[in-house]
Amino acid sequence: MEKQIEQEIEQKKKLPEEIRKKIFKKTFVNYIVSSAVLVYVLAIMLGNRYLEQDVFVLISRILVFVTLLTTIVLFEISYKRADKTYSGTLAMYGIELLVLTVFTLFIPHIFYELSQTMETNIIVGAIYSVLYYYFIKTIAIYKYEEKKHKETLSDVKDIVKKEKKK
């Protein structure tokens, strides 16, 4: 009897396939976004190396405009979908893109007014920050979804509701 109860508890602790797929989808999207941000930063570095200063500054200004416009659109969509499930996700992507916009805004200053050592430190720091941020975010998503699933398994809420009705 006790073994059966222990097996039942262990079975409930395991994440169902649908929950694992949902977590995988969210973490995969984060992987894609982090990869896109890293490619963006690397493209900026290559642009600085192979383009003339005037052209690079013009391109960075255009990138600031485009990323800022995209950020505003993401914030507006998430605000209009405030009652939907993905509004928080869109708002989070908007915040991430806003940080990327601020980084892009300072790119000409970083490349043309700071020393080579400082420039390298800032770029490497940005790359590591992106990697750490998305790694921690992925872990947080997993833990949050796991906790949310475990809360649905708890019978305590149902018992309390039944007791209040009596």
TIRO-2110 file (N, C-alpha, C; in Angstrom, 1 decimal):
// TIRO-2110
0.8, -1.2, 0.0, N, 1, A
0.0, 0.0, 0.0, CA, 1, A
0.9, 1.3, 0.0, C, 1, A
1.9, 1.3, 0.9, N, 2, A
2.8, 2.4, 1.0, CA, 2, A
3.6, 2.6, -0.3, C, 2, A
4.0, 1.5, -0.9, N, 3, A
4.8, 1.6, -2.2, CA, 3, A
3.9, 2.2, -3.3, C, 3, A
2.6, 1.8, -3.3, N, 4, A
1.7, 2.3, -4.3, CA, 4, A
1.5, 3.8, -4.1, C, 4, A
1.4, 4.2, -2.9, N, 5, A
1.3, 5.7, -2.7, CA, 5, A
2.5, 6.4, -3.1, C, 5, A
3.7, 5.8, -2.7, N, 6, A
5.0, 6.5, -3.1, CA, 6, A
5.1, 6.6, -4.6, C, 6, A
4.7, 5.5, -5.3, N, 7, A
4.8, 5.5, -6.8, CA, 7, A
3.8, 6.5, -7.4, C, 7, A
2.6, 6.6, -6.8, N, 8, A
1.7, 7.6, -7.2, CA, 8, A
2.2, 9.0, -7.0, C, 8, A
2.8, 9.3, -5.9, N, 9, A
3.4, 10.6, -5.6, CA, 9, A
4.5, 10.9, -6.6, C, 9, A
5.4, 9.9, -6.9, N, 10, A
6.5, 10.1, -7.8, CA, 10, A
5.9, 10.4, -9.2, C, 10, A
4.9, 9.7, -9.6, N, 11, A
4.3, 9.8, -10.9, CA, 11, A
3.7, 11.2, -11.0, C, 11, A
3.1, 11.8, -10.0, N, 12, A
2.5, 13.1, -10.0, CA, 12, A
3.6, 14.2, -10.1, C, 12, A
4.8, 13.9, -9.5, N, 13, A
5.9, 14.8, -9.5, CA, 13, A
6.5, 15.0, -10.8, C, 13, A
6.4, 14.0, -11.7, N, 14, A
7.0, 14.1, -13.0, CA, 14, A
6.1, 15.0, -13.8, C, 14, A
6.8, 15.8, -14.7, N, 15, A
6.1, 16.7, -15.6, CA, 15, A
5.5, 15.9, -16.7, C, 15, A
4.2, 16.2, -17.0, N, 16, A
3.6, 15.5, -18.1, CA, 16, A
4.2, 16.0, -19.4, C, 16, A
4.0, 15.2, -20.5, N, 17, A
4.6, 15.5, -21.8, CA, 17, A
4.2, 16.9, -22.3, C, 17, A
2.9, 17.2, -22.1, N, 18, A
2.4, 18.5, -22.6, CA, 18, A
3.1, 19.7, -21.9, C, 18, A
3.3, 19.6, -20.6, N, 19, A
4.0, 20.6, -19.9, CA, 19, A
5.4, 20.7, -20.3, C, 19, A
6.1, 19.6, -20.5, N, 20, A
7.5, 19.6, -21.0, CA, 20, A
7.6, 20.2, -22.4, C, 20, A
6.6, 19.9, -23.3, N, 21, A
6.6, 20.5, -24.6, CA, 21, A
6.4, 22.1, -24.5, C, 21, A
5.6, 22.5, -23.6, N, 22, A
5.3, 23.9, -23.4, CA, 22, A
6.6, 24.6, -22.9, C, 22, A
7.3, 24.0, -22.0, N, 23, A
8.5, 24.5, -21.4, CA, 23, A
9.6, 24.6, -22.5, C, 23, A
9.7, 23.5, -23.3, N, 24, A
10.7, 23.4, -24.4, CA, 24, A
10.4, 24.5, -25.4, C, 24, A
9.1, 24.7, -25.7, N, 25, A
8.8, 25.8, -26.7, CA, 25, A
9.3, 27.2, -26.2, C, 25, A
9.0, 27.5, -24.9, N, 26, A
9.4, 28.7, -24.4, CA, 26, A
10.9, 28.9, -24.3, C, 26, A
11.6, 27.8, -23.9, N, 27, A
13.0, 27.9, -23.8, CA, 27, A
13.7, 28.0, -25.2, C, 27, A
13.1, 27.3, -26.2, N, 28, A
13.6, 27.4, -27.5, CA, 28, A
13.4, 28.8, -28.1, C, 28, A
12.3, 29.4, -27.9, N, 29, A
12.1, 30.8, -28.3, CA, 29, A
13.2, 31.7, -27.7, C, 29, A
13.5, 31.5, -26.4, N, 30, A
14.5, 32.3, -25.7, CA, 30, A
15.9, 32.0, -26.4, C, 30, A
16.1, 30.8, -26.7, N, 31, A
17.4, 30.4, -27.4, CA, 31, A
17.5, 31.2, -28.8, C, 31, A
16.4, 31.2, -29.5, N, 32, A
16.4, 31.9, -30.8, CA, 32, A
16.6, 33.4, -30.6, C, 32, A
15.9, 34.0, -29.6, N, 33, A
16.1, 35.4, -29.4, CA, 33, A
17.5, 35.7, -28.9, C, 33, A
18.0, 34.9, -28.0, N, 34, A
19.4, 35.2, -27.6, CA, 34, A
20.4, 35.0, -28.8, C, 34, A
20.2, 34.1, -29.6, N, 35, A
21.0, 33.9, -30.8, CA, 35, A
20.9, 35.1, -31.7, C, 35, A
19.7, 35.6, -31.9, N, 36, A
19.5, 36.8, -32.7, CA, 36, A
20.2, 38.0, -32.2, C, 36, A
20.2, 38.2, -30.8, N, 37, A
20.8, 39.3, -30.2, CA, 37, A
22.3, 39.2, -30.4, C, 37, A
22.9, 38.0, -30.2, N, 38, A
24.3, 37.8, -30.4, CA, 38, A
24.7, 38.0, -31.8, C, 38, A
23.9, 37.6, -32.8, N, 39, A
24.2, 37.9, -34.2, CA, 39, A
24.2, 39.4, -34.4, C, 39, A
23.2, 40.1, -33.8, N, 40, A
23.1, 41.5, -33.9, CA, 40, A
24.4, 42.2, -33.4, C, 40, A
24.8, 41.8, -32.3, N, 41, A
26.0, 42.4, -31.7, CA, 41, A
27.3, 42.1, -32.5, C, 41, A
27.4, 40.9, -33.0, N, 42, A
28.5, 40.5, -33.9, CA, 42, A
28.4, 41.3, -35.2, C, 42, A
27.2, 41.5, -35.8, N, 43, A
27.1, 42.3, -37.0, CA, 43, A
27.5, 43.7, -36.8, C, 43, A
27.2, 44.3, -35.6, N, 44, A
27.7, 45.6, -35.3, CA, 44, A
29.2, 45.7, -35.2, C, 44, A
29.8, 44.7, -34.6, N, 45, A
31.2, 44.6, -34.5, CA, 45, A
31.9, 44.6, -35.9, C, 45, A
31.3, 43.7, -36.8, N, 46, A
31.8, 43.6, -38.1, CA, 46, A
31.6, 44.9, -38.9, C, 46, A
30.4, 45.5, -38.7, N, 47, A
30.2, 46.8, -39.4, CA, 47, A
31.2, 47.8, -39.0, C, 47, A
31.5, 47.9, -37.7, N, 48, A
32.5, 48.8, -37.3, CA, 48, A
33.9, 48.6, -37.9, C, 48, A
34.2, 47.3, -38.1, N, 49, A
35.5, 47.0, -38.6, CA, 49, A
35.6, 47.3, -40.1, C, 49, A
34.5, 47.0, -40.9, N, 50, A
34.6, 47.0, -42.3, CA, 50, A
34.0, 48.2, -43.0, C, 50, A
33.2, 49.0, -42.3, N, 51, A
32.6, 50.2, -42.9, CA, 51, A
33.3, 51.5, -42.5, C, 51, A
33.1, 52.4, -43.3, N, 52, A
33.7, 53.8, -42.9, CA, 52, A
32.9, 54.3, -41.8, C, 52, A
33.5, 55.3, -41.1, N, 53, A
32.9, 55.8, -39.8, CA, 53, A
31.5, 56.5, -40.1, C, 53, A
31.4, 57.3, -41.2, N, 54, A
30.2, 58.0, -41.5, CA, 54, A
29.1, 57.0, -41.8, C, 54, A
29.4, 56.0, -42.6, N, 55, A
28.4, 55.0, -43.0, CA, 55, A
27.9, 54.2, -41.7, C, 55, A
28.9, 53.8, -40.9, N, 56, A
28.6, 53.0, -39.7, CA, 56, A
27.7, 53.8, -38.8, C, 56, A
28.0, 55.1, -38.6, N, 57, A
27.2, 56.0, -37.7, CA, 57, A
25.8, 56.1, -38.2, C, 57, A
25.6, 56.3, -39.6, N, 58, A
24.3, 56.3, -40.2, CA, 58, A
23.5, 55.0, -40.0, C, 58, A
24.2, 53.9, -40.2, N, 59, A
23.5, 52.6, -40.0, CA, 59, A
23.1, 52.4, -38.6, C, 59, A
24.0, 52.8, -37.6, N, 60, A
23.6, 52.6, -36.2, CA, 60, A
22.4, 53.5, -35.9, C, 60, A
22.3, 54.7, -36.4, N, 61, A
21.2, 55.6, -36.2, CA, 61, A
19.9, 55.0, -36.7, C, 61, A
20.0, 54.4, -37.9, N, 62, A
18.8, 53.7, -38.5, CA, 62, A
18.4, 52.5, -37.6, C, 62, A
19.4, 51.7, -37.2, N, 63, A
19.1, 50.6, -36.3, CA, 63, A
18.4, 51.1, -35.0, C, 63, A
18.9, 52.2, -34.4, N, 64, A
18.2, 52.7, -33.2, CA, 64, A
16.8, 53.1, -33.5, C, 64, A
16.5, 53.7, -34.7, N, 65, A
15.2, 54.1, -35.0, CA, 65, A
14.3, 52.8, -35.2, C, 65, A
14.8, 51.8, -35.9, N, 66, A
14.0, 50.6, -36.2, CA, 66, A
13.8, 49.8, -34.9, C, 66, A
14.8, 49.7, -34.0, N, 67, A
14.6, 48.9, -32.8, CA, 67, A
13.7, 49.7, -31.8, C, 67, A
13.8, 51.0, -31.8, N, 68, A
12.9, 51.8, -30.9, CA, 68, A
11.5, 51.7, -31.4, C, 68, A
11.3, 51.8, -32.7, N, 69, A
9.9, 51.6, -33.3, CA, 69, A
9.3, 50.2, -33.0, C, 69, A
10.2, 49.2, -33.1, N, 70, A
9.7, 47.9, -32.8, CA, 70, A
9.4, 47.7, -31.3, C, 70, A
10.2, 48.4, -30.5, N, 71, A
9.9, 48.3, -29.0, CA, 71, A
8.6, 49.0, -28.7, C, 71, A
8.3, 50.1, -29.3, N, 72, A
7.0, 50.8, -29.1, CA, 72, A
5.9, 49.9, -29.6, C, 72, A
6.0, 49.3, -30.7, N, 73, A
5.0, 48.4, -31.2, CA, 73, A
4.7, 47.2, -30.3, C, 73, A
5.8, 46.6, -29.8, N, 74, A
5.7, 45.5, -28.8, CA, 74, A
5.0, 46.0, -27.5, C, 74, A
5.3, 47.1, -27.0, N, 75, A
4.7, 47.6, -25.8, CA, 75, A
3.2, 47.9, -26.1, C, 75, A
2.9, 48.5, -27.2, N, 76, A
1.4, 48.7, -27.6, CA, 76, A
0.6, 47.4, -27.7, C, 76, A
1.2, 46.5, -28.4, N, 77, A
0.5, 45.2, -28.5, CA, 77, A
0.3, 44.5, -27.2, C, 77, A
1.3, 44.5, -26.3, N, 78, A
1.2, 43.9, -25.0, CA, 78, A
0.2, 44.7, -24.2, C, 78, A
0.1, 46.0, -24.3, N, 79, A
-0.9, 46.8, -23.6, CA, 79, A
-2.3, 46.5, -24.0, C, 79, A
-2.5, 46.4, -25.3, N, 80, A
-3.8, 46.1, -25.8, CA, 80, A
-4.3, 44.6, -25.5, C, 80, A
-3.3, 43.8, -25.3, N, 81, A
-3.6, 42.4, -25.0, CA, 81, A
-3.4, 42.1, -23.5, C, 81, A
-3.7, 43.1, -22.7, N, 82, A
-3.4, 43.0, -21.3, CA, 82, A
-4.2, 41.8, -20.6, C, 82, A
-5.3, 41.4, -21.2, N, 83, A
-6.1, 40.3, -20.6, CA, 83, A
-5.7, 39.0, -21.2, C, 83, A
-4.9, 39.0, -22.2, N, 84, A
-4.4, 37.7, -22.9, CA, 84, A
-3.2, 37.2, -22.2, C, 84, A
-2.9, 35.9, -22.5, N, 85, A
-1.8, 35.2, -21.8, CA, 85, A
-0.4, 35.7, -22.2, C, 85, A
-0.3, 36.1, -23.5, N, 86, A
1.0, 36.4, -24.0, CA, 86, A
1.4, 37.9, -23.8, C, 86, A
0.6, 38.7, -23.1, N, 87, A
0.9, 40.1, -23.0, CA, 87, A
2.2, 40.3, -22.2, C, 87, A
2.4, 39.6, -21.1, N, 88, A
3.6, 39.7, -20.3, CA, 88, A
4.8, 39.3, -21.0, C, 88, A
4.7, 38.3, -21.9, N, 89, A
5.8, 37.8, -22.7, CA, 89, A
6.2, 38.9, -23.7, C, 89, A
5.2, 39.5, -24.3, N, 90, A
5.5, 40.5, -25.3, CA, 90, A
6.1, 41.8, -24.6, C, 90, A
5.6, 42.1, -23.4, N, 91, A
6.2, 43.2, -22.7, CA, 91, A
7.6, 43.0, -22.3, C, 91, A
7.9, 41.7, -21.9, N, 92, A
9.3, 41.4, -21.6, CA, 92, A
10.2, 41.5, -22.8, C, 92, A
9.7, 41.0, -23.9, N, 93, A
10.5, 41.2, -25.1, CA, 93, A
10.7, 42.6, -25.5, C, 93, A
9.7, 43.4, -25.2, N, 94, A
9.8, 44.9, -25.4, CA, 94, A
10.9, 45.5, -24.5, C, 94, A
10.9, 45.1, -23.3, N, 95, A
12.0, 45.6, -22.4, CA, 95, A
13.4, 45.2, -22.9, C, 95, A
13.5, 43.9, -23.3, N, 96, A
14.7, 43.4, -23.8, CA, 96, A
15.2, 44.2, -25.0, C, 96, A
14.2, 44.5, -25.9, N, 97, A
14.6, 45.2, -27.1, CA, 97, A
14.9, 46.7, -26.8, C, 97, A
14.3, 47.2, -25.7, N, 98, A
14.6, 48.6, -25.3, CA, 98, A
16.1, 48.6, -24.8, C, 98, A
16.5, 47.7, -24.1, N, 99, A
17.9, 47.6, -23.6, CA, 99, A
18.8, 47.5, -24.8, C, 99, A
18.4, 46.7, -25.8, N, 100, A
19.3, 46.6, -27.0, CA, 100, A
19.3, 47.9, -27.8, C, 100, A
18.2, 48.6, -27.7, N, 101, A
18.2, 49.9, -28.4, CA, 101, A
19.1, 50.9, -27.7, C, 101, A
19.1, 50.9, -26.4, N, 102, A
20.0, 51.8, -25.7, CA, 102, A
21.5, 51.4, -26.0, C, 102, A
21.7, 50.1, -26.0, N, 103, A
23.1, 49.7, -26.3, CA, 103, A
23.5, 50.2, -27.7, C, 103, A
22.5, 50.1, -28.7, N, 104, A
22.8, 50.5, -30.1, CA, 104, A
23.0, 52.0, -30.1, C, 104, A
22.3, 52.7, -29.3, N, 105, A
22.4, 54.2, -29.2, CA, 105, A
23.8, 54.6, -28.9, C, 105, A
24.4, 53.9, -28.0, N, 106, A
25.8, 54.2, -27.5, CA, 106, A
26.9, 53.6, -28.3, C, 106, A
26.6, 52.8, -29.3, N, 107, A
27.6, 52.2, -30.1, CA, 107, A
28.6, 53.1, -30.8, C, 107, A
28.2, 54.2, -31.4, N, 108, A
29.2, 55.1, -32.0, CA, 108, A
30.1, 55.7, -31.0, C, 108, A
29.6, 56.0, -29.8, N, 109, A
30.4, 56.6, -28.7, CA, 109, A
31.4, 55.5, -28.3, C, 109, A
30.9, 54.3, -28.1, N, 110, A
31.8, 53.2, -27.7, CA, 110, A
33.0, 53.0, -28.7, C, 110, A
32.6, 53.0, -29.9, N, 111, A
33.7, 52.6, -30.9, CA, 111, A
34.6, 53.8, -31.3, C, 111, A
34.1, 55.0, -31.2, N, 112, A
34.9, 56.1, -31.7, CA, 112, A
35.4, 57.1, -30.7, C, 112, A
35.0, 56.9, -29.5, N, 113, A
35.5, 57.9, -28.4, CA, 113, A
36.2, 57.2, -27.3, C, 113, A
36.1, 55.9, -27.2, N, 114, A
36.8, 55.1, -26.1, CA, 114, A
38.0, 54.4, -26.6, C, 114, A
38.9, 54.1, -25.7, N, 115, A
40.1, 53.4, -26.2, CA, 115, A
39.7, 52.0, -26.7, C, 115, A
40.6, 51.4, -27.4, N, 116, A
40.4, 50.0, -27.9, CA, 116, A
40.2, 49.0, -26.8, C, 116, A
40.9, 49.1, -25.7, N, 117, A
40.7, 48.2, -24.6, CA, 117, A
39.3, 48.3, -24.0, C, 117, A
38.9, 49.5, -23.8, N, 118, A
37.6, 49.8, -23.2, CA, 118, A
36.5, 49.3, -24.1, C, 118, A
36.7, 49.6, -25.4, N, 119, A
35.7, 49.1, -26.4, CA, 119, A
35.6, 47.6, -26.4, C, 119, A
36.7, 46.9, -26.3, N, 120, A
36.7, 45.4, -26.3, CA, 120, A
36.0, 44.9, -25.0, C, 120, A
36.3, 45.6, -23.9, N, 121, A
35.7, 45.2, -22.6, CA, 121, A
34.2, 45.4, -22.7, C, 121, A
33.7, 46.4, -23.2, N, 122, A
32.3, 46.7, -23.3, CA, 122, A
31.6, 45.7, -24.2, C, 122, A
32.1, 45.4, -25.3, N, 123, A
31.5, 44.5, -26.2, CA, 123, A
31.5, 43.1, -25.7, C, 123, A
32.6, 42.6, -25.1, N, 124, A
32.7, 41.3, -24.5, CA, 124, A
31.7, 41.2, -23.3, C, 124, A
31.7, 42.3, -22.5, N, 125, A
30.7, 42.4, -21.4, CA, 125, A
29.3, 42.3, -21.9, C, 125, A
29.0, 42.9, -23.0, N, 126, A
27.6, 42.9, -23.5, CA, 126, A
27.3, 41.4, -24.0, C, 126, A
28.2, 40.8, -24.6, N, 127, A
28.0, 39.4, -25.1, CA, 127, A
27.8, 38.5, -23.9, C, 127, A
28.6, 38.6, -22.9, N, 128, A
28.5, 37.7, -21.7, CA, 128, A
27.2, 38.1, -20.9, C, 128, A
26.8, 39.3, -20.9, N, 129, A
25.5, 39.7, -20.2, CA, 129, A
24.3, 39.1, -20.9, C, 129, A
24.4, 39.1, -22.3, N, 130, A
23.3, 38.5, -23.0, CA, 130, A
23.2, 37.0, -22.7, C, 130, A
24.4, 36.3, -22.7, N, 131, A
24.4, 34.9, -22.5, CA, 131, A
23.9, 34.5, -21.1, C, 131, A
24.4, 35.2, -20.1, N, 132, A
24.0, 35.0, -18.7, CA, 132, A
22.5, 35.3, -18.5, C, 132, A
22.0, 36.4, -19.1, N, 133, A
20.6, 36.8, -18.9, CA, 133, A
19.7, 35.7, -19.5, C, 133, A
20.0, 35.2, -20.7, N, 134, A
19.1, 34.3, -21.3, CA, 134, A
19.2, 32.9, -20.6, C, 134, A
20.4, 32.6, -20.1, N, 135, A
20.6, 31.3, -19.4, CA, 135, A
19.8, 31.4, -18.1, C, 135, A
19.8, 32.4, -17.3, N, 136, A
19.1, 32.6, -16.1, CA, 136, A
17.6, 32.6, -16.4, C, 136, A
17.2, 33.3, -17.5, N, 137, A
15.8, 33.4, -17.8, CA, 137, A
15.2, 32.0, -18.2, C, 137, A
16.0, 31.2, -18.9, N, 138, A
15.6, 29.9, -19.2, CA, 138, A
15.4, 29.0, -18.0, C, 138, A
16.3, 29.1, -17.0, N, 139, A
16.1, 28.4, -15.8, CA, 139, A
14.9, 28.9, -15.0, C, 139, A
14.7, 30.2, -15.0, N, 140, A
13.5, 30.8, -14.3, CA, 140, A
12.2, 30.3, -14.9, C, 140, A
12.2, 30.2, -16.3, N, 141, A
11.0, 29.8, -17.0, CA, 141, A
10.7, 28.3, -16.6, C, 141, A
11.7, 27.5, -16.6, N, 142, A
11.5, 26.1, -16.2, CA, 142, A
11.0, 26.0, -14.8, C, 142, A
11.6, 26.7, -13.8, N, 143, A
11.2, 26.6, -12.4, CA, 143, A
9.8, 27.1, -12.2, C, 143, A
9.5, 28.2, -12.9, N, 144, A
8.1, 28.8, -12.8, CA, 144, A
7.1, 27.8, -13.3, C, 144, A
7.3, 27.2, -14.5, N, 145, A
6.3, 26.3, -15.1, CA, 145, A
6.2, 25.0, -14.2, C, 145, A
7.3, 24.6, -13.7, N, 146, A
7.3, 23.4, -12.8, CA, 146, A
6.5, 23.7, -11.5, C, 146, A
6.8, 24.9, -11.0, N, 147, A
6.0, 25.2, -9.7, CA, 147, A
4.5, 25.4, -10.0, C, 147, A
4.2, 26.0, -11.2, N, 148, A
2.8, 26.2, -11.5, CA, 148, A
2.1, 24.8, -11.7, C, 148, A
2.8, 23.8, -12.3, N, 149, A
2.3, 22.5, -12.5, CA, 149, A
2.1, 21.8, -11.1, C, 149, A
3.0, 22.0, -10.2, N, 150, A
2.9, 21.3, -8.9, CA, 150, A
1.8, 21.9, -8.1, C, 150, A
1.5, 23.2, -8.3, N, 151, A
0.4, 23.9, -7.6, CA, 151, A
-0.9, 23.3, -8.0, C, 151, A
-1.0, 22.9, -9.3, N, 152, A
-2.3, 22.3, -9.7, CA, 152, A
-2.5, 20.9, -9.2, C, 152, A
-1.4, 20.3, -8.7, N, 153, A
-1.5, 18.9, -8.2, CA, 153, A
-2.0, 18.9, -6.7, C, 153, A
-1.8, 20.0, -6.0, N, 154, A
-2.1, 20.1, -4.6, CA, 154, A
-3.6, 20.0, -4.4, C, 154, A
-4.0, 19.1, -3.5, N, 155, A
-5.4, 18.9, -3.1, CA, 155, A
-5.8, 19.8, -2.0, C, 155, A
-4.9, 20.6, -1.4, N, 156, A
-5.2, 21.4, -0.2, CA, 156, A
-6.2, 22.4, -0.6, C, 156, A
-6.1, 23.1, -1.7, N, 157, A
-7.1, 24.1, -2.1, CA, 157, A
-8.5, 23.6, -2.2, C, 157, A
-8.6, 22.4, -2.8, N, 158, A
-9.9, 21.7, -2.9, CA, 158, A
-10.5, 21.4, -1.6, C, 158, A
-9.6, 20.9, -0.7, N, 159, A
-10.1, 20.5, 0.7, CA, 159, A
-10.5, 21.8, 1.4, C, 159, A
-9.8, 22.9, 1.3, N, 160, A
-10.2, 24.1, 2.0, CA, 160, A
-11.5, 24.6, 1.5, C, 160, A
-11.7, 24.5, 0.2, N, 161, A
-13.0, 25.0, -0.4, CA, 161, A
-14.1, 24.2, 0.1, C, 161, A
-13.9, 22.8, 0.2, N, 162, A
-15.0, 21.9, 0.6, CA, 162, A
-15.3, 22.2, 2.1, C, 162, A
-14.3, 22.5, 2.9, N, 163, A
-14.5, 22.8, 4.3, CA, 163, A
-15.2, 24.1, 4.5, C, 163, A
-14.9, 25.1, 3.6, N, 164, A
-15.6, 26.4, 3.8, CA, 164, A
-17.1, 26.3, 3.4, C, 164, A
-17.4, 25.4, 2.4, N, 165, A
-18.8, 25.2, 2.0, CA, 165, A
-19.6, 24.5, 3.2, C, 165, A
-19.0, 23.7, 4.0, N, 166, A
-19.7, 23.1, 5.1, CA, 166, A
-20.0, 24.0, 6.1, C, 166, A
END
